[in-house]
Amino acid sequence: MERKAVKFLDFLLPRFCISCNKKLKSDEKVLCDFCKNQLEFASSDRLNFEYQKKFASNNIIKDFRSLYIFKVNSPIQDLIHSVKYHHKIANGYFMGNQIALNFNDVITNWSINLIIPVPLHHLKKAERGFNQSALIAKAISKRLKIPFKSNIVKRKRYTQTQTQLSLKERQENMLNAFNIKKKKFLNGENILVIDDVITTGATITECGKILKENGANNVYAMTFALAD
C-alpha cells in the first residue's frame, strides 16, 4: 500500500535525482541508482590511514568514521551542496540516516551517550538558516535513539572558510573557536561529534578538545564524507 502511495505521489509531483536530474523511481531516494552507485565507500584501510594522519598523535579523538570519499564534480558533492547551499533540508536527514544504517554497530560498540553536531557561528547559521551538521546528527539520533543536543558547544569566533587553507592555517583558524555552554551534560559521557565532511580534522579536533576539557570521557567523530 505504501509503495502504491509513493508511485501515486511521484505521478503528481515527480522527484528528481539531485545529481543527474533524472526522474526518480518509487524505490529511489534523493539519488538515482546510477548516481548512488558512483559513491565510493571509505575503506577500513583508508580510515585507519586517515586516523593515524589526523588524530592519533593528539589523544583527543578516540576514533572516527566517514561513510564515503568526497570527490569534486560528483554525485556526493552535489548531494552535500544541495543541503548547504540550496536548502534541501530533507537531504541532510537522508545523509544522517545513511550514516546510522551503515555504522549502527560501530556506534553501539563505542557506547555513545550523546550526539553533538559541529556548531556553526550564529551569524553563519542565521545566513544559512540551519546547521547542516545538526540535520545529520538529528537523523542519527532519531534512528538510533541516542540523545542529541545542539546547544552544548558554541562557536564563539566567526572563522573564515577553510576551503583554501593549508593544514597549519586551518589549525590556527580553529584555535579556541569553541566554548561550552552546558558542561553538566558532559561529565563522564562518550560523545559522538557529527559533521558533513572531514578534511584535515582541525575542526573536529578543536571541538573534541573543548569537550574533553569539560568532562567528556571519550570523544568520537563521524562524517558523511572524507575529503583529501
Phi and psi in degrees as GROMACS dihedral restraints (atoms count N, CA, C in turn):
[ dihedral_restraints ]
;  ai    aj    ak    al  type     phi  dphi    fc
    3     4     5     6     1   -64.0    20    10
    4     5     6     7     1   -42.3    20    10
    6     7     8     9     1   -64.3    20    10
    7     8     9    10     1   -37.6    20    10
    9    10    11    12     1   -62.9    20    10
   10    11    12    13     1   -40.0    20    10
   12    13    14    15     1   -64.5    20    10
   13    14    15    16     1   -41.2    20    10
   15    16    17    18     1   -62.3    20    10
   16    17    18    19     1   -44.3    20    10
   18    19    20    21     1   -62.0    20    10
   19    20    21    22     1   -39.7    20    10
   21    22    23    24     1   -66.1    20    10
   22    23    24    25     1   -43.4    20    10
   24    25    26    27     1   -65.1    20    10
   25    26    27    28     1   -37.9    20    10
   27    28    29    30     1   -65.3    20    10
   28    29    30    31     1   -29.5    20    10
   30    31    32    33     1   -69.5    20    10
   31    32    33    34     1   -41.4    20    10
   33    34    35    36     1   -76.0    20    10
   34    35    36    37     1   -44.4    20    10
   36    37    38    39     1  -131.0    20    10
   37    38    39    40     1    83.8    20    10
   39    40    41    42     1   -58.4    20    10
   40    41    42    43     1   141.5    20    10
   42    43    44    45     1  -102.8    20    10
   43    44    45    46     1   149.0    20    10
   45    46    47    48     1  -128.5    20    10
   46    47    48    49     1   146.7    20    10
   48    49    50    51     1   -58.5    20    10
   49    50    51    52     1   132.7    20    10
   51    52    53    54     1   -68.3    20    10
   52    53    54    55     1   -16.4    20    10
   54    55    56    57     1  -102.6    20    10
   55    56    57    58     1   -57.4    20    10
   57    58    59    60     1   -97.8    20    10
   58    59    60    61     1    -8.5    20    10
   60    61    62    63     1    69.7    20    10
   61    62    63    64     1    17.3    20    10
   63    64    65    66     1   -75.2    20    10
   64    65    66    67     1   145.5    20    10
   66    67    68    69     1   -62.7    20    10
   67    68    69    70     1   130.8    20    10
   69    70    71    72     1   -80.8    20    10
   70    71    72    73     1   144.2    20    10
   72    73    74    75     1   -77.1    20    10
   73    74    75    76     1   168.0    20    10
   75    76    77    78     1   -63.1    20    10
   76    77    78    79     1   -28.2    20    10
   78    79    80    81     1   -96.6    20    10
   79    80    81    82     1     7.9    20    10
   81    82    83    84     1  -103.6    20    10
   82    83    84    85     1   142.5    20    10
   84    85    86    87     1  -127.5    20    10
   85    86    87    88     1   126.3    20    10
   87    88    89    90     1    67.4    20    10
   88    89    90    91     1   -55.7    20    10
   90    91    92    93     1  -114.4    20    10
   91    92    93    94     1   142.2    20    10
   93    94    95    96     1   -70.2    20    10
   94    95    96    97     1   164.3    20    10
   96    97    98    99     1   -59.7    20    10
   97    98    99   100     1   -37.8    20    10
   99   100   101   102     1   -61.8    20    10
  100   101   102   103     1   -47.2    20    10
  102   103   104   105     1   -70.5    20    10
  103   104   105   106     1   -38.4    20    10
  105   106   107   108     1   -63.4    20    10
  106   107   108   109     1   -35.6    20    10
  108   109   110   111     1   -70.4    20    10
  109   110   111   112     1   -12.4    20    10
  111   112   113   114     1   -83.5    20    10
  112   113   114   115     1   -12.8    20    10
  114   115   116   117     1   -70.2    20    10
  115   116   117   118     1   132.9    20    10
  117   118   119   120     1  -101.9    20    10
  118   119   120   121     1   117.8    20    10
  120   121   122   123     1   -65.9    20    10
  121   122   123   124     1   144.1    20    10
  123   124   125   126     1   -77.0    20    10
  124   125   126   127     1   119.0    20    10
  126   127   128   129     1   -73.9    20    10
  127   128   129   130     1   162.1    20    10
  129   130   131   132     1   -60.3    20    10
  130   131   132   133     1   -41.1    20    10
  132   133   134   135     1   -62.5    20    10
  133   134   135   136     1   -42.0    20    10
  135   136   137   138     1   -66.0    20    10
  136   137   138   139     1   -42.4    20    10
  138   139   140   141     1   -64.8    20    10
  139   140   141   142     1   -40.6    20    10
  141   142   143   144     1   -63.6    20    10
  142   143   144   145     1   -42.6    20    10
  144   145   146   147     1   -61.1    20    10
  145   146   147   148     1   -46.1    20    10
  147   148   149   150     1   -68.2    20    10
  148   149   150   151     1   -33.7    20    10
  150   151   152   153     1   -63.7    20    10
  151   152   153   154     1   -45.5    20    10
  153   154   155   156     1   -61.7    20    10
  154   155   156   157     1   -37.7    20    10
  156   157   158   159     1   -73.3    20    10
  157   158   159   160     1   -39.2    20    10
  159   160   161   162     1   -99.4    20    10
  160   161   162   163     1   -35.3    20    10
  162   163   164   165     1  -127.0    20    10
  163   164   165   166     1   -24.6    20    10
  165   166   167   168     1   -59.4    20    10
  166   167   168   169     1   -35.5    20    10
  168   169   170   171     1   -79.5    20    10
  169   170   171   172     1   -18.9    20    10
  171   172   173   174     1   -99.0    20    10
  172   173   174   175     1   -10.3    20    10
  174   175   176   177     1    58.3    20    10
  175   176   177   178     1    36.1    20    10
  177   178   179   180     1  -111.5    20    10
  178   179   180   181     1   -56.7    20    10
  180   181   182   183     1   -88.0    20    10
  181   182   183   184     1   116.5    20    10
  183   184   185   186     1   -67.0    20    10
  184   185   186   187     1   -40.4    20    10
  186   187   188   189     1  -166.0    20    10
  187   188   189   190     1   165.1    20    10
  189   190   191   192     1  -151.6    20    10
  190   191   192   193     1   160.8    20    10
  192   193   194   195     1  -140.5    20    10
  193   194   195   196     1   145.2    20    10
  195   196   197   198     1  -127.6    20    10
  196   197   198   199     1   143.0    20    10
  198   199   200   201     1   -79.5    20    10
  199   200   201   202     1   -47.4    20    10
  201   202   203   204     1  -126.3    20    10
  202   203   204   205     1   164.8    20    10
  204   205   206   207     1   -91.2    20    10
  205   206   207   208     1   128.0    20    10
  207   208   209   210     1   -77.1    20    10
  208   209   210   211     1   133.1    20    10
  210   211   212   213     1  -133.3    20    10
  211   212   213   214     1   137.4    20    10
  213   214   215   216     1   -69.7    20    10
  214   215   216   217     1   145.3    20    10
  216   217   218   219     1    55.0    20    10
  217   218   219   220     1    48.5    20    10
  219   220   221   222     1  -137.7    20    10
  220   221   222   223     1   170.4    20    10
  222   223   224   225     1   -57.4    20    10
  223   224   225   226     1   -33.2    20    10
  225   226   227   228     1   -69.7    20    10
  226   227   228   229     1   -36.0    20    10
  228   229   230   231     1   -66.6    20    10
  229   230   231   232     1   -42.2    20    10
  231   232   233   234     1   -60.1    20    10
  232   233   234   235     1   -40.7    20    10
  234   235   236   237     1   -65.6    20    10
  235   236   237   238     1   -49.4    20    10
  237   238   239   240     1   -64.0    20    10
  238   239   240   241     1   -42.4    20    10
  240   241   242   243     1   -68.8    20    10
  241   242   243   244     1   -27.9    20    10
  243   244   245   246     1   -62.7    20    10
  244   245   246   247     1   -30.3    20    10
  246   247   248   249     1   -81.6    20    10
  247   248   249   250     1   -53.4    20    10
  249   250   251   252     1   -67.9    20    10
  250   251   252   253     1   -38.2    20    10
  252   253   254   255     1  -116.2    20    10
  253   254   255   256     1   -12.0    20    10
  255   256   257   258     1  -123.3    20    10
  256   257   258   259     1    12.0    20    10
  258   259   260   261     1    57.5    20    10
  259   260   261   262     1    33.2    20    10
  261   262   263   264     1   -85.8    20    10
  262   263   264   265     1    76.7    20    10
  264   265   266   267     1   -60.9    20    10
  265   266   267   268     1   -37.5    20    10
  267   268   269   270     1   -59.4    20    10
  268   269   270   271     1   -29.2    20    10
  270   271   272   273     1   -70.4    20    10
  271   272   273   274     1   -27.1    20    10
  273   274   275   276     1   -65.9    20    10
  274   275   276   277     1   -40.5    20    10
  276   277   278   279     1   -66.7    20    10
  277   278   279   280     1   -36.7    20    10
  279   280   281   282     1   -59.7    20    10
  280   281   282   283     1   -43.9    20    10
  282   283   284   285     1   -62.0    20    10
  283   284   285   286     1   -43.0    20    10
  285   286   287   288     1   -63.5    20    10
  286   287   288   289     1   -40.8    20    10
  288   289   290   291     1   -65.1    20    10
  289   290   291   292     1   -36.4    20    10
  291   292   293   294     1   -65.0    20    10
  292   293   294   295     1   -40.3    20    10
  294   295   296   297     1   -62.4    20    10
  295   296   297   298     1   -46.8    20    10
  297   298   299   300     1   -62.0    20    10
  298   299   300   301     1   -42.2    20    10
  300   301   302   303     1   -64.8    20    10
  301   302   303   304     1   -38.8    20    10
  303   304   305   306     1   -86.5    20    10
  304   305   306   307     1   -25.9    20    10
  306   307   308   309     1  -119.1    20    10
  307   308   309   310     1    20.8    20    10
  309   310   311   312     1   -54.3    20    10
  310   311   312   313     1   -48.9    20    10
  312   313   314   315     1   -64.8    20    10
  313   314   315   316     1   -38.7    20    10
  315   316   317   318     1   -63.2    20    10
  316   317   318   319     1   -46.4    20    10
  318   319   320   321     1   -64.1    20    10
  319   320   321   322     1   -38.7    20    10
  321   322   323   324     1   -62.3    20    10
  322   323   324   325     1   -44.9    20    10
  324   325   326   327     1   -65.0    20    10
  325   326   327   328     1   -28.7    20    10
  327   328   329   330     1   -78.3    20    10
  328   329   330   331     1    -8.7    20    10
  330   331   332   333     1    54.0    20    10
  331   332   333   334     1    51.2    20    10
  333   334   335   336     1   -70.0    20    10
  334   335   336   337     1   132.5    20    10
  336   337   338   339     1  -103.0    20    10
  337   338   339   340     1   -23.4    20    10
  339   340   341   342     1  -153.4    20    10
  340   341   342   343     1   136.6    20    10
  342   343   344   345     1  -109.3    20    10
  343   344   345   346     1   130.4    20    10
  345   346   347   348     1  -130.4    20    10
  346   347   348   349     1   131.0    20    10
  348   349   350   351     1   -83.9    20    10
  349   350   351   352     1   150.5    20    10
  351   352   353   354     1   -62.6    20    10
  352   353   354   355     1   124.4    20    10
  354   355   356   357     1   -79.7    20    10
  355   356   357   358     1   152.1    20    10
  357   358   359   360     1   -93.4    20    10
  358   359   360   361     1   152.0    20    10
  360   361   362   363     1   -63.1    20    10
  361   362   363   364     1   147.4    20    10
  363   364   365   366     1   -61.7    20    10
  364   365   366   367     1   -28.4    20    10
  366   367   368   369     1   -70.6    20    10
  367   368   369   370     1   -41.5    20    10
  369   370   371   372     1   -69.6    20    10
  370   371   372   373     1   -37.1    20    10
  372   373   374   375     1   -64.8    20    10
  373   374   375   376     1   -39.6    20    10
  375   376   377   378     1   -65.4    20    10
  376   377   378   379     1   -37.0    20    10
  378   379   380   381     1   -68.2    20    10
  379   380   381   382     1   -42.7    20    10
  381   382   383   384     1   -83.5    20    10
  382   383   384   385     1   -33.5    20    10
  384   385   386   387     1    98.9    20    10
  385   386   387   388     1   -10.3    20    10
  387   388   389   390     1  -168.5    20    10
  388   389   390   391     1   167.5    20    10
  390   391   392   393     1  -107.3    20    10
  391   392   393   394     1   113.2    20    10
  393   394   395   396     1   -60.9    20    10
  394   395   396   397     1   -32.5    20    10
  396   397   398   399     1   -68.6    20    10
  397   398   399   400     1   -32.4    20    10
  399   400   401   402     1   -68.2    20    10
  400   401   402   403     1   -35.6    20    10
  402   403   404   405     1   -61.9    20    10
  403   404   405   406     1   -45.1    20    10
  405   406   407   408     1   -63.3    20    10
  406   407   408   409     1   -47.6    20    10
  408   409   410   411     1   -62.4    20    10
  409   410   411   412     1   -40.4    20    10
  411   412   413   414     1   -64.7    20    10
  412   413   414   415     1   -38.6    20    10
  414   415   416   417     1   -65.7    20    10
  415   416   417   418     1   -41.4    20    10
  417   418   419   420     1   -62.6    20    10
  418   419   420   421     1   -45.8    20    10
  420   421   422   423     1   -57.9    20    10
  421   422   423   424     1   -46.1    20    10
  423   424   425   426     1   -65.6    20    10
  424   425   426   427     1   -44.2    20    10
  426   427   428   429     1   -69.6    20    10
  427   428   429   430     1   -39.9    20    10
  429   430   431   432     1   -98.3    20    10
  430   431   432   433     1    -1.8    20    10
  432   433   434   435     1    57.6    20    10
  433   434   435   436     1    47.4    20    10
  435   436   437   438     1  -115.4    20    10
  436   437   438   439     1   134.4    20    10
  438   439   440   441     1   -54.3    20    10
  439   440   441   442     1   143.8    20    10
  441   442   443   444     1  -128.4    20    10
  442   443   444   445     1   133.4    20    10
  444   445   446   447     1  -139.0    20    10
  445   446   447   448     1   129.4    20    10
  447   448   449   450     1  -104.6    20    10
  448   449   450   451     1     2.2    20    10
  450   451   452   453     1  -116.4    20    10
  451   452   453   454     1    19.4    20    10
  453   454   455   456     1   -89.4    20    10
  454   455   456   457     1   -45.3    20    10
  456   457   458   459     1  -100.4    20    10
  457   458   459   460     1   132.6    20    10
  459   460   461   462     1  -120.0    20    10
  460   461   462   463     1   136.1    20    10
  462   463   464   465     1   -87.3    20    10
  463   464   465   466     1   111.8    20    10
  465   466   467   468     1   -90.9    20    10
  466   467   468   469     1   -15.5    20    10
  468   469   470   471     1  -118.1    20    10
  469   470   471   472     1   141.2    20    10
  471   472   473   474     1   -83.1    20    10
  472   473   474   475     1    94.9    20    10
  474   475   476   477     1   -82.8    20    10
  475   476   477   478     1   146.6    20    10
  477   478   479   480     1   -70.7    20    10
  478   479   480   481     1   158.9    20    10
  480   481   482   483     1   -59.5    20    10
  481   482   483   484     1   142.7    20    10
  483   484   485   486     1   -90.6    20    10
  484   485   486   487     1    -5.9    20    10
  486   487   488   489     1   -53.2    20    10
  487   488   489   490     1   -44.9    20    10
  489   490   491   492     1  -101.2    20    10
  490   491   492   493     1    12.2    20    10
  492   493   494   495     1   -93.4    20    10
  493   494   495   496     1   149.5    20    10
  495   496   497   498     1   -75.6    20    10
  496   497   498   499     1   172.7    20    10
  498   499   500   501     1   -58.5    20    10
  499   500   501   502     1   -47.4    20    10
  501   502   503   504     1   -62.4    20    10
  502   503   504   505     1   -41.8    20    10
  504   505   506   507     1   -66.6    20    10
  505   506   507   508     1   -36.6    20    10
  507   508   509   510     1   -65.1    20    10
  508   509   510   511     1   -42.6    20    10
  510   511   512   513     1   -63.2    20    10
  511   512   513   514     1   -43.6    20    10
  513   514   515   516     1   -66.8    20    10
  514   515   516   517     1   -37.6    20    10
  516   517   518   519     1   -63.0    20    10
  517   518   519   520     1   -34.2    20    10
  519   520   521   522     1   -93.8    20    10
  520   521   522   523     1    -7.0    20    10
  522   523   524   525     1   -57.1    20    10
  523   524   525   526     1   123.8    20    10
  525   526   527   528     1    55.6    20    10
  526   527   528   529     1    34.9    20    10
  528   529   530   531     1   -82.6    20    10
  529   530   531   532     1   -14.4    20    10
  531   532   533   534     1  -120.9    20    10
  532   533   534   535     1   156.2    20    10
  534   535   536   537     1  -141.7    20    10
  535   536   537   538     1   171.4    20    10
  537   538   539   540     1  -106.1    20    10
  538   539   540   541     1   135.2    20    10
  540   541   542   543     1  -100.8    20    10
  541   542   543   544     1   -33.1    20    10
  543   544   545   546     1  -134.0    20    10
  544   545   546   547     1    77.8    20    10
  546   547   548   549     1   -60.5    20    10
  547   548   549   550     1   -30.9    20    10
  549   550   551   552     1   -61.0    20    10
  550   551   552   553     1   -22.6    20    10
  552   553   554   555     1   -81.0    20    10
  553   554   555   556     1    -7.1    20    10
  555   556   557   558     1  -100.3    20    10
  556   557   558   559     1   -18.0    20    10
  558   559   560   561     1   -56.8    20    10
  559   560   561   562     1   111.5    20    10
  561   562   563   564     1    71.9    20    10
  562   563   564   565     1     9.3    20    10
  564   565   566   567     1   -88.7    20    10
  565   566   567   568     1   152.8    20    10
  567   568   569   570     1   -95.5    20    10
  568   569   570   571     1   116.0    20    10
  570   571   572   573     1  -104.6    20    10
  571   572   573   574     1   136.2    20    10
  573   574   575   576     1  -107.7    20    10
  574   575   576   577     1   116.5    20    10
  576   577   578   579     1   -96.0    20    10
  577   578   579   580     1   131.0    20    10
  579   580   581   582     1  -115.7    20    10
  580   581   582   583     1   136.0    20    10
  582   583   584   585     1  -140.7    20    10
  583   584   585   586     1   169.5    20    10
  585   586   587   588     1   -80.6    20    10
  586   587   588   589     1   -47.5    20    10
  588   589   590   591     1  -134.8    20    10
  589   590   591   592     1   141.5    20    10
  591   592   593   594     1  -115.0    20    10
  592   593   594   595     1   133.7    20    10
  594   595   596   597     1  -115.6    20    10
  595   596   597   598     1   -80.1    20    10
  597   598   599   600     1   -90.3    20    10
  598   599   600   601     1   -20.0    20    10
  600   601   602   603     1    90.1    20    10
  601   602   603   604     1     1.8    20    10
  603   604   605   606     1   -63.0    20    10
  604   605   606   607     1   -43.4    20    10
  606   607   608   609     1   -66.4    20    10
  607   608   609   610     1   -48.1    20    10
  609   610   611   612     1   -59.9    20    10
  610   611   612   613     1   -43.0    20    10
  612   613   614   615     1   -63.2    20    10
  613   614   615   616     1   -45.5    20    10
  615   616   617   618     1   -66.5    20    10
  616   617   618   619     1   -36.2    20    10
  618   619   620   621     1   -66.3    20    10
  619   620   621   622     1   -44.2    20    10
  621   622   623   624     1   -63.6    20    10
  622   623   624   625     1   -36.4    20    10
  624   625   626   627     1   -60.4    20    10
  625   626   627   628     1   -47.2    20    10
  627   628   629   630     1   -69.4    20    10
  628   629   630   631     1   -31.2    20    10
  630   631   632   633     1   -67.1    20    10
  631   632   633   634     1   -44.5    20    10
  633   634   635   636     1   -69.2    20    10
  634   635   636   637     1   -35.8    20    10
  636   637   638   639     1   -64.6    20    10
  637   638   639   640     1   -20.6    20    10
  639   640   641   642     1  -111.1    20    10
  640   641   642   643     1    24.4    20    10
  642   643   644   645     1   110.0    20    10
  643   644   645   646     1    -6.7    20    10
  645   646   647   648     1   -63.2    20    10
  646   647   648   649     1   144.8    20    10
  648   649   650   651     1   -76.7    20    10
  649   650   651   652     1   -71.7    20    10
  651   652   653   654     1  -122.5    20    10
  652   653   654   655     1   145.6    20    10
  654   655   656   657     1  -119.7    20    10
  655   656   657   658     1   125.8    20    10
  657   658   659   660     1  -116.8    20    10
  658   659   660   661     1   164.8    20    10
  660   661   662   663     1  -137.6    20    10
  661   662   663   664     1   145.9    20    10
  663   664   665   666     1  -140.3    20    10
  664   665   666   667     1   142.5    20    10
  666   667   668   669     1  -136.6    20    10
  667   668   669   670     1   160.7    20    10
  669   670   671   672     1   -71.0    20    10
  670   671   672   673     1   -37.4    20    10
  672   673   674   675     1  -138.2    20    10
  673   674   675   676     1   156.3    20    10
  675   676   677   678     1  -120.3    20    10
  676   677   678   679     1   121.1    20    10
  678   679   680   681     1  -105.4    20    10
  679   680   681   682     1   154.3    20    10
